[in-house]
């Protein structure tokens, strides 16, 4: 049935006919992204018919679907009878899936630019003129501003926190710590202090979204998440947000400090190896001498990476976009930045330094039995300075996804189950061994071939 033939058909139609029609706005459909790993992999959406032939979806549901836009395919099912439509609307609608049945907090919420946007809006609490404030709120249901917060150049101005507060329920009271590590205080629906970032509105248990879902309603939470997303997008457009290669560089003096830290580590490792060769290395209880040496080397290199991170983070400005993304929880981590700007660090396969290759050595470029950092996959260059061919080779071993077994914390989202991307804000996946906590060498090491030998 189409618009053209609907009148003609309406006259002909008799009981028992099956009438097919096109989808229209407001129809409820079932939408799915494979692999369907949990309940929220199939949700019911309301249709908005748009031009062109690709599915488009509200980015706040990317998390439960585990969807991104690098070629993802999804399936849509148009429901064929009233019972199915009613069931879908009551049980499967997106807003009914706000809370994850796995960890009991919201799984739908702001992601990436939404988080950078609200961070920019609330971190330093900038001011906006009436036009700017209304522009930020243009896609929300708010069409009137509260009393201004002050005056600038004779014009009334509103702060970012006031603008954000317009989206909150009027009687909301909440206190929590933000991802950026400041205290967020909301009194009677007004953001009094603090930064709104992943900890507040994020898709994995963002405190405001979670609280609204549980204490108000799922409908209120849906409205809130939608409005936060649009406000954040306007905010990010207002300020402008981009990164380039210069944002990941540190001054030459800082680079030298990093080199110094690495050289210090090399020296300490040389001493360790000497002690080991002399047979004077005391083993840690429960470990062999070989394992002890490996552990201590990893520890030393880890510390060097840590100081590199400290040096690098000292030299990045707070308004550096990459820093904004890392500290707000929008995307990336300080480790990513360190690897770009300072040093990539130790590559590991199965939680150990790289030991595979030829007999007694990893590559024919090195002497057999050399236990130093470089022959076993320590990459001292940064991504920005560029890797040497040998570093590149080790990096390729460590970088292969799913090849290493995670040793530090919960299983990787990529290796466990994609859609249930583990909720672990503090745990960022990395191919380098985090310092301080060297991995326990596995006893059934397949790489004993080139393990330290006397
Ligand atoms: Mg994808």
Boltz pocket constraint, residues with backbone or C-beta under 6 A from the ligand:
constraints:
  - pocket:
      binder: B
      contacts: [[A, 66], [A, 67], [A, 68], [A, 69], [A, 70], [A, 71], [A, 72]]
      max_distance: 6.0
